[in-house]
Amino acid sequence: MGDYNEDAPQADAKPSTYTFEAGDTLWAVAERFYGDGNRYQEIANASGIDNPDEVSVGHVLTLP
């Protein structure tokens, strides 16, 4: 029934990493990938970031 294909990639699949760009904040990245900026600490923890205010351009974040 329907056109569902278990082998097809999910349309809302999220990458497991994200490279921090100019103008980004962890809050904005959390909003973009999770729809909730409050989840920024999860990204910080998974990425080994002690101070979320000191993430620099080019830092590769792990998205749990």
Backbone as JSON Lines, residues from 0, in Angstrom:
{"i":0,"aa":"M","n":[0.83,-1.17,0.0],"ca":[0.0,0.0,0.0],"c":[0.88,1.24,0.0]}
{"i":1,"aa":"G","n":[0.63,2.2,-0.85],"ca":[1.41,3.42,-0.91],"c":[2.75,3.23,-1.59]}
{"i":2,"aa":"D","n":[3.56,4.27,-1.59],"ca":[4.86,4.25,-2.26],"c":[6.02,4.18,-1.28]}
{"i":3,"aa":"Y","n":[5.78,3.73,-0.07],"ca":[6.83,3.68,0.95],"c":[7.88,2.66,0.56]}
{"i":4,"aa":"N","n":[9.15,3.06,0.66],"ca":[10.27,2.17,0.34],"c":[11.24,2.23,1.5]}
{"i":5,"aa":"E","n":[11.41,1.12,2.22],"ca":[12.29,1.11,3.38],"c":[13.74,1.42,3.02]}
{"i":6,"aa":"D","n":[14.14,1.14,1.79],"ca":[15.53,1.37,1.38],"c":[15.78,2.79,0.91]}
{"i":7,"aa":"A","n":[14.73,3.56,0.73],"ca":[14.89,4.94,0.25],"c":[15.44,5.81,1.38]}
{"i":8,"aa":"P","n":[16.32,6.77,1.05],"ca":[16.83,7.67,2.08],"c":[15.71,8.52,2.66]}
{"i":9,"aa":"Q","n":[15.8,8.8,3.92],"ca":[14.79,9.63,4.58],"c":[14.97,11.08,4.16]}
{"i":10,"aa":"A","n":[13.88,11.74,3.85],"ca":[13.93,13.13,3.4],"c":[14.45,14.05,4.5]}
{"i":11,"aa":"D","n":[14.2,13.71,5.76],"ca":[14.62,14.57,6.85],"c":[15.87,14.04,7.56]}
{"i":12,"aa":"A","n":[16.6,13.14,6.91],"ca":[17.82,12.6,7.51],"c":[18.81,13.74,7.76]}
{"i":13,"aa":"K","n":[19.45,13.72,8.92],"ca":[20.37,14.79,9.29],"c":[21.8,14.29,9.2]}
{"i":14,"aa":"P","n":[22.71,15.16,8.84],"ca":[24.11,14.74,8.8],"c":[24.62,14.48,10.21]}
{"i":15,"aa":"S","n":[25.67,13.71,10.32],"ca":[26.22,13.42,11.64],"c":[27.27,14.44,12.05]}
{"i":16,"aa":"T","n":[27.71,15.27,11.1],"ca":[28.64,16.35,11.42],"c":[28.21,17.62,10.7]}
{"i":17,"aa":"Y","n":[28.68,18.74,11.2],"ca":[28.41,20.04,10.58],"c":[29.63,20.91,10.81]}
{"i":18,"aa":"T","n":[30.09,21.58,9.77],"ca":[31.24,22.48,9.89],"c":[30.74,23.89,10.21]}
{"i":19,"aa":"F","n":[31.17,24.4,11.34],"ca":[30.78,25.71,11.84],"c":[31.22,26.79,10.85]}
{"i":20,"aa":"E","n":[30.3,27.68,10.47],"ca":[30.57,28.73,9.5],"c":[30.48,30.11,10.14]}
{"i":21,"aa":"A","n":[31.01,31.1,9.45],"ca":[30.94,32.48,9.93],"c":[29.47,32.86,10.17]}
{"i":22,"aa":"G","n":[29.21,33.46,11.31],"ca":[27.86,33.88,11.66],"c":[27.06,32.84,12.41]}
{"i":23,"aa":"D","n":[27.57,31.6,12.49],"ca":[26.88,30.54,13.21],"c":[27.0,30.72,14.72]}
{"i":24,"aa":"T","n":[26.02,30.19,15.42],"ca":[26.09,30.01,16.87],"c":[25.62,28.58,17.12]}
{"i":25,"aa":"L","n":[26.01,28.0,18.23],"ca":[25.53,26.65,18.53],"c":[24.01,26.64,18.66]}
{"i":26,"aa":"W","n":[23.46,27.72,19.19],"ca":[22.0,27.83,19.3],"c":[21.37,27.73,17.92]}
{"i":27,"aa":"A","n":[21.88,28.48,16.96],"ca":[21.33,28.47,15.6],"c":[21.49,27.11,14.94]}
{"i":28,"aa":"V","n":[22.62,26.45,15.18],"ca":[22.84,25.12,14.61],"c":[21.82,24.14,15.21]}
{"i":29,"aa":"A","n":[21.6,24.22,16.52],"ca":[20.62,23.35,17.17],"c":[19.21,23.61,16.63]}
{"i":30,"aa":"E","n":[18.86,24.87,16.41],"ca":[17.55,25.19,15.83],"c":[17.43,24.62,14.42]}
{"i":31,"aa":"R","n":[18.5,24.74,13.64],"ca":[18.48,24.28,12.25],"c":[18.29,22.76,12.16]}
{"i":32,"aa":"F","n":[19.02,22.02,12.96],"ca":[19.0,20.57,12.84],"c":[17.98,19.87,13.74]}
{"i":33,"aa":"Y","n":[17.61,20.5,14.86],"ca":[16.7,19.87,15.81],"c":[15.41,20.65,16.02]}
{"i":34,"aa":"G","n":[15.35,21.87,15.5],"ca":[14.15,22.68,15.7],"c":[14.05,23.26,17.1]}
{"i":35,"aa":"D","n":[15.15,23.2,17.86],"ca":[15.13,23.68,19.25],"c":[16.53,24.15,19.65]}
{"i":36,"aa":"G","n":[16.7,25.46,19.74],"ca":[17.99,26.03,20.11],"c":[18.47,25.61,21.48]}
{"i":37,"aa":"N","n":[17.53,25.26,22.35],"ca":[17.9,24.83,23.7],"c":[18.75,23.56,23.7]}
{"i":38,"aa":"R","n":[18.81,22.87,22.59],"ca":[19.58,21.62,22.51],"c":[21.04,21.86,22.14]}
{"i":39,"aa":"Y","n":[21.48,23.12,22.14],"ca":[22.86,23.44,21.77],"c":[23.87,22.71,22.64]}
{"i":40,"aa":"Q","n":[23.54,22.5,23.92],"ca":[24.49,21.85,24.83],"c":[24.74,20.4,24.44]}
{"i":41,"aa":"E","n":[23.75,19.73,23.85],"ca":[23.94,18.36,23.36],"c":[25.02,18.33,22.27]}
{"i":42,"aa":"I","n":[24.97,19.33,21.39],"ca":[25.98,19.42,20.33],"c":[27.34,19.72,20.93]}
{"i":43,"aa":"A","n":[27.37,20.66,21.87],"ca":[28.63,21.02,22.53],"c":[29.23,19.79,23.21]}
{"i":44,"aa":"N","n":[28.43,19.06,23.96],"ca":[28.92,17.88,24.65],"c":[29.45,16.83,23.68]}
{"i":45,"aa":"A","n":[28.69,16.55,22.62],"ca":[29.09,15.53,21.64],"c":[30.34,15.94,20.87]}
{"i":46,"aa":"S","n":[30.56,17.25,20.78],"ca":[31.69,17.77,20.01],"c":[32.91,18.07,20.87]}
{"i":47,"aa":"G","n":[32.81,17.82,22.19],"ca":[33.92,18.07,23.1],"c":[34.2,19.55,23.31]}
{"i":48,"aa":"I","n":[33.16,20.35,23.27],"ca":[33.3,21.81,23.42],"c":[32.99,22.18,24.87]}
{"i":49,"aa":"D","n":[34.0,22.74,25.56],"ca":[33.82,23.15,26.94],"c":[33.09,24.49,27.06]}
{"i":50,"aa":"N","n":[33.39,25.42,26.14],"ca":[32.78,26.74,26.19],"c":[32.08,27.0,24.85]}
{"i":51,"aa":"P","n":[30.75,26.89,24.81],"ca":[30.01,27.08,23.57],"c":[30.19,28.45,22.92]}
{"i":52,"aa":"D","n":[30.65,29.43,23.69],"ca":[30.86,30.77,23.14],"c":[32.18,30.89,22.39]}
{"i":53,"aa":"E","n":[33.02,29.87,22.45],"ca":[34.33,29.95,21.84],"c":[34.54,28.97,20.69]}
{"i":54,"aa":"V","n":[33.47,28.67,19.96],"ca":[33.57,27.81,18.79],"c":[34.0,28.68,17.62]}
{"i":55,"aa":"S","n":[34.98,28.2,16.87],"ca":[35.5,29.01,15.77],"c":[35.09,28.43,14.41]}
{"i":56,"aa":"V","n":[35.13,29.29,13.41],"ca":[34.82,28.91,12.04],"c":[35.71,27.74,11.63]}
{"i":57,"aa":"G","n":[35.11,26.74,11.01],"ca":[35.85,25.58,10.56],"c":[35.8,24.41,11.54]}
{"i":58,"aa":"H","n":[35.34,24.65,12.77],"ca":[35.23,23.58,13.75],"c":[34.16,22.59,13.26]}
{"i":59,"aa":"V","n":[34.51,21.31,13.26],"ca":[33.55,20.29,12.84],"c":[32.79,19.8,14.08]}
{"i":60,"aa":"L","n":[31.49,20.04,14.05],"ca":[30.62,19.66,15.15],"c":[30.07,18.27,14.93]}
{"i":61,"aa":"T","n":[29.92,17.53,16.0],"ca":[29.25,16.24,15.95],"c":[27.79,16.47,16.32]}
{"i":62,"aa":"L","n":[26.89,16.01,15.46],"ca":[25.47,16.14,15.74],"c":[24.93,14.8,16.21]}
{"i":63,"aa":"P","n":[24.65,14.71,17.52],"ca":[24.19,13.43,18.07],"c":[22.78,13.07,17.6]}
